[in-house]
Amino acid sequence: MAKSYRPLAVPAGVDVKVQPDQVVVKGKLGTLTIPVVPGLTVKLADAHISVDSDPSVPRVHVGTLRAHLGNAFDGVVQGYQKVLELRGMGYKAQKTKDGIQVTCGFSHPVDFSPPPGVTLDVNQVPDPDDPKLQMFEIAVRGIDRHAVGQLAAIIHRTKPPDVYRGKGLRYKGQHVRKKQGKRAAGTQQA
């Protein structure tokens, strides 16, 4: 019995070319190529794309390929973006010709260069916790969801937020629980 999910609707303005070992998705923002695992078949009919498999191929591969195709449709139509916030006194980020350079408490600045199809932007904005202070926003943009998320994770991993002061790199909207510290904890008595 063939395993399949509901067919995906191809958005308007997206051109899909199905080949035996890959699917090429082309839209207004660019072109993405999704490899197809042997044993899976991709069919295009009536502006809908469906994924079927042989009985020997696990159902997990069908859902994964379907999700990758859906992500590719969204990527070539509207793109993906992850925003990181760099908070802390003396911490800064600046754009270079190859990518960005982040100074975040190490003895040397850390350079990041994006892969092809991914762009990096840096903006200086007021800190929402303390409007007197400034912080830097690093925007990672691209059409490939995996590449955008991977680069954002690499940048975030460089200096995760400190649990006592909240300094470091965090995703926009990420809540950081702060610990009290020894002084504050010592003054409280039960």
N, C-alpha and C positions, 0 to 999 in steps of 0.2 A: 504494500500500500504506500503510495507516495505521501510524503509529509509536506504540508504547506501551511502558510498563514494567509490572512486576508491580503489581497493585492494592494500595492501602494499606488496612489494617484500621482502621476507625473505633473508637477506644477507647470503653469503656462510660462513659456519662454525658456524651458529647459529641453535640451536635445539629448536623447539617450541612444547610444549605440551599443548593442549587445554583441559580444564576441564570445567564442567558446571558453576562453580562459580569463576574460576581464569584461568589465562594463565601464564605458566611458560616458561621464556625465558632464555636459557643457552648459553653462549659463552665462548670465551677464557679468558675473564677477570672475569667472575663470573656468578651468577644466580640471576635473578629478578623475582618476582611474582607480577602480576598485577591483582587486583580484578576486577570482571565483575559485573556490575550493573544488578539486576534482570530485565528481559525483553529484554536484549541484547544477541545476539548469535554471537560467533566468529567461523568462518569456515576457515580451512586450506586446500588449494588445489593447486597443481602445484607450490609449493614454493611461494605462495601468500596467504596472510591472509586478510580476509574481515570481516567487522563488520556490522551486520544487527540488526534491532529492530522491536518490535511490534508497531502497529500504536499508542498505548497509551503512548509510551515512547518518550519524546522530542528528536528532532534531535541533540540537543546540547550534549547529552550523547554519541551519536554515534561518533561525531567528537572528543570528549574528550578522549574516550577510544582508538580511532585510533591514536591520538597524543601520548598518553602514551605508546602504543605499539611501535610506531616509535622511541620514546625516549629510550625505553628499548633496541631496536635493536642497536642504536648508542652507548648506554652505555656499553653493553657487548662486543662490537667489539673494540671501541676506547676509551671509558671513557669520563668523563667530568672534566673540570678544571676551577676554578675561581681564579684569582690572585688579592690580595689586596696589596696596598702600604701603609706603615706606615712612614709618614714624620714628622719631627719636632725635634728640639734640645732636647736631653734627652729622646726621645721616643725610645723604643726598644722592640723587640720581641725575645723570645728564646724558643727552643723546650724543653719540659719536658717529663717525661716518660708517662704521661697520655695524653698530647696534646701539647698546647703551652701556654706561659705566656706573656702577653702584658703589658708593662708599658707605659702609655700614659697620664700623667698629673694628675692622681687621687692620693689619699693618699695611695693607695694600688695597687698592680699588679692585673690584671684581668686574670683568668685562663679559658681556653676553652678546653673541651675534646670532640673529635669527636664521632658521633654515629658509630655503626658497619658498615664497608664497606667504610668509608670515612677516608682519611689520611690528615695530615697537615704537611707542610714543611716550614722552614724559611730560607731565604737567605739574606745576606747583600750585597747591590749593591750601586753604586754611584747614587746620585740624579740627574736626567736629567736637572733640573732647575739650580742647582749649583753643578758642579762636585767635589768641595771640600768637600761637605757634603755627608754623607752616609744615606741611608734609608733601610728599611727592606721590603722584599717581602714575603707575606704569601700566599702559594699555597694550595688551597683546592681541593683535587682530589677524585674521586670515580666513580662508575658506575651508581648510582642513581641520575638523574638530579635534582630531587626535594631536596634530602638530601644535595647535594653539594651547591645548591643555597640558601637553608635555613640557613645552617651553615655560609656561606659567608655573608649573610644578617645580621645575629646575630652579627658577628664580626664587620662588617661595622657600625652597629647601635651603637656600644659602644662609638666611638669617631668620628663622621662625620667630614669632613674637615672644618677648620675654614675659614670664608669668608674674613678675613683680611690678614692672613699670609699663609693659605693653609695647616696648620699643622693638622694632624689627619690621619684617615684611609680612603682610597679611592680605588675604583676599578682601576685596571691597564687600562690606556687609558681614564679614566674619566676626563673631563675638569671641572676645578673649577674656576668659575668667582670670582675674588677678588674685594672687594670694596676698595675705595681709602683711607678711614680713615679721621679723622677730620683734621689732620695737612695738608695733601695733598689737601683736598678740600678747606681749608681756604686760602691757598696761591694763588689759581686760582681766577682771577677776570675776569668778562665778559666785 
